[in-house]
Amino acid sequence: MLKLSDVVSAFSKISEDAEVYLNKNSGKSIVLYDNAKNAMSVYNELDSNLDAYVLLPNCNAIDVKSIMARFINEINNENIKDDLVKILNQPHPCTLFMDSLFHLGLRDMWSDFKYKEMIDLSIKYLNFYQLDFEDDITVPKNTFVIEVTRTIKKEYKIKANTKEDALSELDSLFKNEDLNTYTTVRLEEKIK
């Protein structure tokens, strides 16, 4: 039976210049690059077990540009957003996008975001093709951080496991104060 983590790993290897094949039984993936010679053993493995492998969708089919666009929407800096949107509108933006994320210090944020997207894509793919799989991925609990700024510039940060818990904690913190004098600056979901 396939393990979800193997399928996610295979989906993560999809790029503009490669085809990725997934073994339906073992979860092993084979990457065939367009402009590079793979080792003969890779071709032999694929040729001799072709029925066991399925071709994963390419970049266009999974719409990598949409994933990148959703990531850009997560960024709070308008200048960085504008720069990344310009890259996104160029032909074959993946390499430039990754280079920019590296220089901007956003590669870890992208990795976390892309990992969650690949989990969703993998599950949809497996369900569509009715392939049995074991969900061996433990997704960490979400943490909701609420930043509140009072008109006198006093800031509070509250961490809780759910949005409701965070708001409840906020209510207890301000139980004797007028909440209308506060402005919610940011509510964001983070992975521990």
ZIRA-V547012 format. One record per residue. RES is the residue in three letters. NEAR is the number of other C-alpha atoms within 12 Angstrom. Layout:
# ZIRA-V547012
res = [RES/RES]
near = [NEAR/NEAR]
This chain:
# ZIRA-V547012
res = [MET/LEU/LYS/LEU/SER/ASP/VAL/VAL/SER/ALA/PHE/SER/LYS/ILE/SER/GLU/ASP/ALA/GLU/VAL/TYR/LEU/ASN/LYS/ASN/SER/GLY/LYS/SER/ILE/VAL/LEU/TYR/ASP/ASN/ALA/LYS/ASN/ALA/MET/SER/VAL/TYR/ASN/GLU/LEU/ASP/SER/ASN/LEU/ASP/ALA/TYR/VAL/LEU/LEU/PRO/ASN/CYS/ASN/ALA/ILE/ASP/VAL/LYS/SER/ILE/MET/ALA/ARG/PHE/ILE/ASN/GLU/ILE/ASN/ASN/GLU/ASN/ILE/LYS/ASP/ASP/LEU/VAL/LYS/ILE/LEU/ASN/GLN/PRO/HIS/PRO/CYS/THR/LEU/PHE/MET/ASP/SER/LEU/PHE/HIS/LEU/GLY/LEU/ARG/ASP/MET/TRP/SER/ASP/PHE/LYS/TYR/LYS/GLU/MET/ILE/ASP/LEU/SER/ILE/LYS/TYR/LEU/ASN/PHE/TYR/GLN/LEU/ASP/PHE/GLU/ASP/ASP/ILE/THR/VAL/PRO/LYS/ASN/THR/PHE/VAL/ILE/GLU/VAL/THR/ARG/THR/ILE/LYS/LYS/GLU/TYR/LYS/ILE/LYS/ALA/ASN/THR/LYS/GLU/ASP/ALA/LEU/SER/GLU/LEU/ASP/SER/LEU/PHE/LYS/ASN/GLU/ASP/LEU/ASN/THR/TYR/THR/THR/VAL/ARG/LEU/GLU/GLU/LYS/ILE/LYS]
near = [19/27/27/33/29/32/44/35/30/38/42/35/29/34/29/27/19/26/29/33/36/40/28/30/22/23/29/30/32/37/34/29/20/13/10/12/13/18/14/12/13/21/18/13/23/26/15/12/20/19/15/20/24/28/27/34/26/24/25/21/19/24/21/29/29/21/28/34/27/20/31/30/19/23/25/16/14/13/13/23/25/17/21/34/25/20/25/28/18/15/14/18/25/28/20/21/33/25/17/23/26/16/14/20/15/25/19/17/22/29/21/21/27/31/28/26/26/32/29/25/29/37/28/22/27/30/14/11/15/13/23/22/26/19/20/15/21/11/15/13/14/18/22/26/29/31/24/28/19/19/15/10/13/14/18/22/23/28/26/25/22/22/22/18/19/27/26/18/22/28/20/14/17/18/12/9/13/13/19/13/15/21/20/22/19/17/24/23/22/21/22/14]
